[in-house]
Amino acid sequence: MYFYVLFFFFFRLGHRLRFSTMSSTTEILSSVHSTLEAHSQLMKAVESGHRRRRELISRLPLSSVAGISFSDLPNSSSSPESLRDSTREHDPHLEEQRKRLARTDLPKEKLAKVKKYQNYVPEEETIRNDYSQQYVDSGEWPQNWVLGAELDMRFEEYPKQRRLLALKQAAVEYQAHPPTHLPLASLQSLHPLKFDVILIDPPYADASRDPPYGGIAWDQIAELPIPALAADPSFIFLWVGHGNSDGLEKGREVLTKWGFRRCEDIVWVKTNKTSNKGPGTDPPPIGGIMTRTTEHCLMGIRGTVRRSNDGWFVHCNIDTDVIIWEGDPT
């Protein structure tokens, strides 16, 4: 214990000494820069005064200024701005960019990408992981470039998991029936039927939208006859909207009221591979940068489920809790 305490103390002491030295150097450089800045401003004021006085003298009659000559004003001294400009001229990154733009061995398509994307590598036909700049330049969301997100590409390097996923998909397709529609007020007519899995994706009312969106309110959702329709055991999936609203908190409260306990939070990260309209066309986010590109789905469980005994109901856990998907075209 003492060894670790002393070691930490000496490390902090050495860190403070180095920081003190660095801070002193920083203060000196800052003072020099301030002095040069003040000197530059002073010289500009002096030169401005000279020019103003010469202009006034030039307006006098020629007879009163005969024989008077004025020397040229001296060149202004190097200011911090000019020093920075000269430093910028010798910036190796700018030099590299000039060389890239001056290449004559590239076809027009690649040269256009070199001019458009600073991190484009023509030899690799790729852009080096600067997804933020890529979004600024093209409007493509960074999640568009996540590899292996498609369903047919998932677990590409794991044959057994891919086989399990295929078997699961086949079982779902065999058991699933075509979607049917029922008015909200007629849900009570389904009683005494019981359902193993219930999915709820309501159009929530959202006052933060412009214009405000008047959908179904949380009080109405809480009054749905879900407890009478859910079997024991059963699962429920409740979409609650983006994470910066009160949906996550309200969703947990509703699940508790219905007799479910939350067991998972699934996040849908949206892509815009086919819906991208170009840079600067995205609407402003509501409460956060990632708001418009994510939605959350709360998963709840009712009763007790044992994988060893309830094989007809619980499948192998080979799915992830993050969905990266463009969404339905409709």
C-alpha positions as CSV (number, residue, x, y, z in Angstrom):
1,M,0.0,0.0,0.0
2,Y,2.8,2.5,1.0
3,F,4.7,1.7,-2.2
4,Y,1.8,2.6,-4.4
5,V,1.0,5.8,-2.4
6,L,4.7,7.0,-2.6
7,F,5.0,6.1,-6.2
8,F,1.9,8.1,-7.0
9,F,3.2,11.0,-4.9
10,F,6.5,11.2,-6.7
11,F,4.8,10.8,-10.1
12,R,2.5,13.7,-9.3
13,L,5.5,15.8,-8.0
14,G,7.5,15.2,-11.2
15,H,4.4,15.9,-13.3
16,R,4.0,19.2,-11.4
17,L,7.6,20.2,-12.0
18,R,7.3,19.4,-15.7
19,F,4.1,21.3,-15.9
20,S,5.6,24.3,-14.1
21,T,8.4,24.4,-16.6
22,M,6.1,24.1,-19.5
23,S,3.8,26.8,-18.0
24,S,6.7,29.2,-17.6
25,T,7.7,28.7,-21.2
26,T,4.2,29.2,-22.3
27,E,3.9,32.4,-20.3
28,I,7.1,33.7,-21.9
29,L,5.9,32.9,-25.4
30,S,2.6,34.4,-24.6
31,S,4.3,37.6,-23.3
32,V,6.5,37.8,-26.4
33,H,3.5,37.4,-28.7
34,S,1.6,40.1,-26.8
35,T,4.5,42.5,-27.1
36,L,4.8,41.9,-30.9
37,E,1.1,42.4,-31.3
38,A,1.2,45.7,-29.4
39,H,4.2,46.8,-31.4
40,S,2.4,45.9,-34.7
41,Q,-0.7,47.9,-33.6
42,L,1.5,50.9,-32.6
43,M,3.3,50.9,-36.0
44,K,-0.1,50.7,-37.8
45,A,-1.3,53.7,-35.8
46,V,1.9,55.7,-36.6
47,E,1.7,54.9,-40.3
48,S,-2.0,55.8,-40.4
49,G,-1.2,59.2,-38.8
50,H,1.6,59.8,-41.3
51,R,-0.7,59.1,-44.2
52,R,-3.5,61.3,-42.8
53,R,-1.1,64.3,-42.3
54,R,0.4,63.9,-45.8
55,E,-3.1,63.9,-47.2
56,L,-3.8,67.1,-45.4
57,I,-0.6,68.7,-46.6
58,S,-1.4,67.6,-50.2
59,R,-4.5,69.7,-50.0
60,L,-2.6,72.9,-49.3
61,P,-1.8,75.4,-52.1
62,L,1.3,74.5,-54.1
63,S,2.9,77.8,-53.3
64,S,2.9,77.0,-49.6
65,V,4.6,73.6,-49.9
66,A,7.1,74.4,-52.7
67,G,10.5,72.9,-52.0
68,I,9.2,70.4,-49.5
69,S,9.7,66.7,-50.2
70,F,8.7,63.6,-48.3
71,S,10.5,60.4,-48.1
72,D,8.7,57.1,-48.6
73,L,7.2,55.5,-45.6
74,P,9.2,52.5,-44.4
75,N,7.8,49.0,-44.8
76,S,5.9,47.7,-41.8
77,S,7.7,45.3,-39.6
78,S,6.7,41.6,-39.5
79,S,3.6,41.2,-37.4
80,P,2.5,38.0,-35.8
81,E,0.0,37.6,-38.6
82,S,2.7,37.8,-41.2
83,L,4.8,35.4,-39.2
84,R,2.0,33.0,-39.1
85,D,1.4,33.5,-42.9
86,S,5.1,32.7,-43.6
87,T,4.9,29.7,-41.3
88,R,1.8,28.6,-43.1
89,E,3.6,28.8,-46.4
90,H,6.1,26.2,-45.2
91,D,3.5,24.0,-43.6
92,P,4.4,20.4,-44.7
93,H,0.7,19.4,-44.8
94,L,-0.1,22.2,-47.2
95,E,3.0,21.3,-49.3
96,E,1.7,17.7,-49.4
97,Q,-1.7,18.9,-50.4
98,R,-0.3,21.0,-53.2
99,K,1.7,18.1,-54.5
100,R,-1.4,15.9,-54.5
101,L,-3.4,18.5,-56.4
102,A,-0.6,18.9,-59.0
103,R,-0.4,15.2,-59.9
104,T,-0.8,14.5,-63.6
105,D,-0.7,10.7,-63.4
106,L,-4.3,10.3,-62.1
107,P,-7.4,10.0,-64.2
108,K,-10.0,12.7,-63.9
109,E,-12.3,10.7,-61.6
110,K,-9.6,10.2,-59.0
111,L,-8.2,13.7,-59.3
112,A,-11.7,15.0,-58.6
113,K,-11.9,13.0,-55.4
114,V,-8.4,14.2,-54.4
115,K,-9.7,17.8,-54.7
116,K,-12.9,17.0,-52.9
117,Y,-11.7,14.8,-50.1
118,Q,-8.5,15.7,-48.2
119,N,-8.1,12.1,-46.9
120,Y,-8.7,10.3,-50.2
121,V,-5.9,7.9,-51.1
122,P,-6.1,7.2,-54.9
123,E,-3.8,4.2,-54.7
124,E,-6.2,2.5,-52.2
125,E,-9.4,3.8,-53.6
126,T,-10.5,4.7,-50.1
127,I,-11.0,7.6,-47.7
128,R,-8.9,7.2,-44.6
129,N,-11.5,6.9,-41.8
130,D,-12.3,10.6,-41.5
131,Y,-16.1,10.0,-41.4
132,S,-16.8,13.4,-39.8
133,Q,-15.3,15.2,-42.7
134,Q,-16.9,12.8,-45.1
135,Y,-20.3,13.8,-43.6
136,V,-19.5,17.5,-43.9
137,D,-18.5,17.1,-47.6
138,S,-21.1,14.6,-48.8
139,G,-23.9,14.3,-46.1
140,E,-23.3,10.6,-45.6
141,W,-23.7,9.5,-42.0
142,P,-20.7,7.8,-40.4
143,Q,-22.7,4.6,-39.7
144,N,-23.1,4.0,-43.4
145,W,-19.5,2.6,-43.3
146,V,-20.0,0.0,-40.5
147,L,-18.9,-3.3,-42.0
148,G,-20.9,-6.5,-41.6
149,A,-24.1,-4.7,-40.5
150,E,-26.3,-6.3,-43.2
151,L,-28.2,-9.4,-42.2
152,D,-26.6,-11.6,-44.9
153,M,-23.1,-10.4,-43.8
154,R,-23.6,-10.9,-40.1
155,F,-21.3,-13.6,-38.6
156,E,-19.6,-14.0,-41.9
157,E,-16.5,-15.4,-40.3
158,Y,-18.5,-17.8,-38.0
159,P,-20.2,-20.6,-40.0
160,K,-21.9,-22.2,-37.0
161,Q,-23.5,-18.9,-35.9
162,R,-24.6,-18.2,-39.5
163,R,-26.2,-21.7,-39.7
164,L,-28.1,-21.0,-36.4
165,L,-29.2,-17.6,-37.7
166,A,-30.5,-19.3,-40.9
167,L,-32.4,-21.9,-39.0
168,K,-33.9,-19.2,-36.8
169,Q,-35.0,-17.2,-39.8
170,A,-36.6,-20.3,-41.4
171,A,-38.5,-21.1,-38.2
172,V,-39.8,-17.5,-38.0
173,E,-40.9,-17.5,-41.6
174,Y,-42.7,-20.9,-41.1
175,Q,-44.5,-19.8,-38.0
176,A,-45.3,-16.2,-38.9
177,H,-48.6,-15.3,-40.5
178,P,-49.5,-12.3,-42.7
179,P,-50.0,-9.0,-40.9
180,T,-53.5,-8.1,-40.0
181,H,-55.1,-4.8,-38.9
182,L,-57.5,-4.1,-36.1
183,P,-58.8,-0.7,-34.8
184,L,-57.4,0.3,-31.4
185,A,-60.8,0.4,-29.8
186,S,-61.4,-3.3,-30.8
187,L,-58.4,-4.8,-29.0
188,Q,-60.7,-5.9,-26.2
189,S,-62.4,-8.2,-28.6
190,L,-59.3,-10.4,-28.8
191,H,-59.8,-11.6,-25.2
192,P,-59.4,-14.4,-24.1
193,L,-56.7,-14.9,-26.7
194,K,-53.1,-14.8,-25.4
195,F,-50.0,-13.8,-27.2
196,D,-46.4,-14.9,-26.6
197,V,-44.8,-11.8,-28.2
198,I,-46.3,-8.4,-28.6
199,L,-44.7,-5.5,-30.7
200,I,-45.9,-2.0,-30.1
201,D,-44.7,0.9,-32.4
202,P,-47.2,3.7,-31.9
203,P,-47.1,7.2,-33.5
204,Y,-46.1,9.2,-30.4
205,A,-47.2,12.8,-29.9
206,D,-44.1,15.0,-30.2
207,A,-44.3,18.7,-29.3
208,S,-40.6,19.2,-30.0
209,R,-41.1,18.8,-33.7
210,D,-41.7,21.7,-36.1
211,P,-44.7,21.6,-36.6
212,P,-45.7,19.6,-33.5
213,Y,-46.8,16.1,-34.2
214,G,-50.0,15.1,-32.6
215,G,-50.0,11.3,-32.2
216,I,-51.0,9.0,-29.4
217,A,-50.1,10.2,-25.9
218,W,-48.4,8.0,-23.2
219,D,-51.6,8.0,-21.0
220,Q,-53.4,6.3,-23.9
221,I,-50.7,3.8,-24.4
222,A,-50.7,2.9,-20.7
223,E,-54.4,2.1,-20.9
224,L,-54.0,-0.5,-23.7
225,P,-55.3,-4.0,-22.5
226,I,-51.8,-5.5,-22.8
227,P,-52.0,-7.4,-19.4
228,A,-55.1,-9.2,-20.6
229,L,-53.6,-10.2,-24.0
230,A,-50.1,-11.2,-22.8
231,A,-49.4,-14.8,-22.0
232,D,-47.3,-16.0,-19.1
233,P,-44.5,-16.1,-20.0
234,S,-44.3,-13.6,-22.8
235,F,-42.2,-10.9,-24.3
236,I,-43.0,-7.3,-25.4
237,F,-41.2,-4.9,-27.7
238,L,-42.0,-1.3,-27.2
239,W,-40.6,1.4,-29.5
240,V,-40.1,4.6,-27.5
241,G,-38.6,7.1,-30.0
242,H,-35.3,8.8,-29.9
243,G,-33.3,8.7,-26.7
244,N,-33.4,12.5,-25.8
245,S,-37.1,12.6,-25.2
246,D,-39.0,11.2,-22.2
247,G,-39.7,8.0,-24.1
248,L,-37.2,5.8,-22.3
249,E,-38.5,6.8,-18.9
250,K,-42.2,6.7,-19.9
251,G,-41.6,3.3,-21.6
252,R,-40.1,1.8,-18.4
253,E,-43.1,3.1,-16.4
254,V,-45.6,1.6,-18.8
255,L,-43.8,-1.8,-18.9
256,T,-43.9,-1.9,-15.1
257,K,-47.6,-1.1,-15.1
258,W,-48.3,-3.9,-17.5
259,G,-46.4,-6.4,-15.4
260,F,-43.3,-6.6,-17.5
261,R,-39.7,-6.1,-16.4
262,R,-37.2,-4.5,-18.8
263,C,-34.5,-6.9,-19.9
264,E,-33.0,-5.2,-23.0
265,D,-32.7,-1.8,-24.7
266,I,-32.4,-2.2,-28.5
267,V,-31.0,0.7,-30.5
268,W,-31.7,1.3,-34.1
269,V,-28.9,3.3,-35.8
270,K,-30.3,4.6,-39.1
271,T,-28.3,4.9,-42.3
272,N,-28.9,7.2,-45.3
273,K,-27.2,5.3,-48.1
274,T,-30.3,5.8,-50.3
275,S,-32.0,8.8,-48.7
276,N,-29.0,11.1,-48.6
277,K,-29.8,14.5,-50.2
278,G,-26.4,16.0,-50.0
279,P,-24.3,18.1,-47.4
280,G,-26.2,20.5,-45.2
281,T,-29.7,19.0,-45.9
282,D,-30.2,17.2,-42.6
283,P,-32.8,18.9,-40.3
284,P,-31.4,20.3,-37.1
285,P,-31.2,17.7,-34.3
286,I,-33.6,17.7,-31.4
287,G,-31.6,17.8,-28.1
288,G,-28.5,16.1,-29.4
289,I,-26.3,15.4,-32.4
290,M,-27.3,11.7,-32.9
291,T,-31.1,12.3,-32.1
292,R,-32.3,12.1,-35.7
293,T,-30.3,8.9,-36.5
294,T,-31.3,6.6,-33.6
295,E,-34.5,5.1,-32.1
296,H,-34.8,2.9,-29.0
297,C,-36.9,-0.2,-28.4
298,L,-37.5,-1.5,-24.9
299,M,-37.8,-5.3,-24.5
300,G,-39.7,-6.6,-21.5
301,I,-40.3,-10.1,-20.2
302,R,-43.3,-11.4,-18.1
303,G,-43.0,-14.5,-16.1
304,T,-40.0,-16.9,-16.0
305,V,-38.3,-18.3,-19.1
306,R,-35.8,-21.1,-18.9
307,R,-33.8,-21.8,-22.1
308,S,-33.3,-25.4,-21.1
309,N,-37.0,-26.2,-20.8
310,D,-38.6,-23.6,-23.1
311,G,-36.8,-24.4,-26.3
312,W,-40.0,-23.9,-28.3
313,F,-40.1,-20.3,-27.1
314,V,-36.5,-19.1,-26.6
315,H,-33.9,-19.5,-29.4
316,C,-30.2,-19.2,-29.4
317,N,-29.1,-15.7,-28.4
318,I,-27.1,-14.9,-31.6
319,D,-28.6,-11.5,-32.4
320,T,-27.2,-8.1,-31.3
321,D,-28.9,-5.3,-29.5
322,V,-27.9,-2.7,-32.2
323,I,-29.6,-2.5,-35.5
324,I,-27.9,-0.6,-38.3
325,W,-30.4,-0.3,-41.1
326,E,-31.7,2.0,-43.7
327,G,-35.4,1.3,-42.9
328,D,-38.3,0.4,-45.1
329,P,-38.7,2.5,-48.3
330,T,-42.2,3.4,-47.1
